[in-house]
Amino acid sequence: MKGRLANRAVQISGSTSPSADVNLVSFIHQVVKHLSKGLLDEGATLVTIVGDEPKVQTKDGIPHSMVLYWSLLESVLAFSSSSECAKTNKSLVRVICSEKSEREIPIDRMKLWRQLISSRLVILEHIPPGWNSNSIKRHLQERYSDALVVIGGGAGVEESTHLHLSHGKPVLPLDVPLGSSCEDGTGGAPEMFRWARTNPTTFFPNAAKELVADLAHLKYENHLESPEEYARQVLEFLCSVIKPQVFCGRMAATDANQFNAVDSFFKSVVSPTLLNMGYRPKEITGESPIRGPLLDIEIFREMNRSPCSVVDLTGLRPNCLIELGYVLGSGKKTIVTAMKGTELPFDVKTIPCVFWDPNEPEKSIREFTVAWTSMIDRLSLLEVNESYVGIRGRL
């Protein structure tokens, strides 16, 4: 396993129209299979749904699936028996489903589904009993994913795109003209591909500006002869743009007694460690360039656009406590840090905290790295609370 996307989760979403070109439908299913395998090879977890498999009968008598998630799940099952999978004990795919969607699994897919479940490599997330809202499923998928690939589709992939972009997550639309299984939306992935080329920083917020040329190379017409090569190019693109932003909340007052120690901790421990793991640390200070008229609005905007946060409570500054409350309440993955000797308030003491020593930078790096790695796979405080309330409310 190469590991360039370790601890990342990628959602692949889309569908095809009943009238889509048969050759393109066959092509894109092969692309999804190769891309799914490539993402797993790179250490990523896939995020998808499960359910019925509507098909369209073609002139050659071969039925073609109008949904993509079964091709993805086929790749997951094949990868689960590979030697690469044997090297890891992590889950390969997170599936969002409802009671209804599980009942709709076709008979000819039941064997595959049972094999996946029995492999213990699937994280199954059920929405509440009796519910079957596709919008709820899309919200859950977005919560768990770091990036989105959209193919064909209509209103559904457009909603998923909006959800990801509103939280600063990259979205890669492919321009293959496949239409939508529901014949809805305003153009689906091909239309969004056009917007991505003219607004690359919106679709890929943490990527280099030279990205437009790479997008031009991803036009499907350049790769019709080889779905495997197309998938490889898409994978390479994703590896370059999936760099989740980490909001760093910390003491900013330069005249504070502990400022130099905190500044050194972030410059020598937090930032290099995050960059080394493929993340993009984001700090907002009085000297930072901002897009709006007010610094505090910019801070909240960047917290909202960051799936992960590091909040340092050294000095117990009011702004840091407000930032901690915001990211915890928003369900962000969060690490709390503080200089050794800091006496945390009673309502923060139960939250795990990395106490760093300014005289032991190497030890601080090790402890911060361990804490970060364990945090990535842990439920956020909000998710823990929602799970408890959701169960308790029905008993």
Helices and strands as residue ranges (DSSP letters): E 9-15, H 22-41, E 45-49, E 55-57, E 63-65, H 69-80, G 85-87, E 93-97, H 99-103, H 107-118, E 122-126, H 134-144, E 147-152, H 155-166, E 171-173, H 188-198, H 200-203, H 211-217, G 220-222, H 227-241, E 245-249, H 259-265, I 266-270, H 271-276, E 280-282, H 295-304, E 308-312, G 314-316, H 318-329, E 333-339, E 353-356, H 361-376, H 381-392
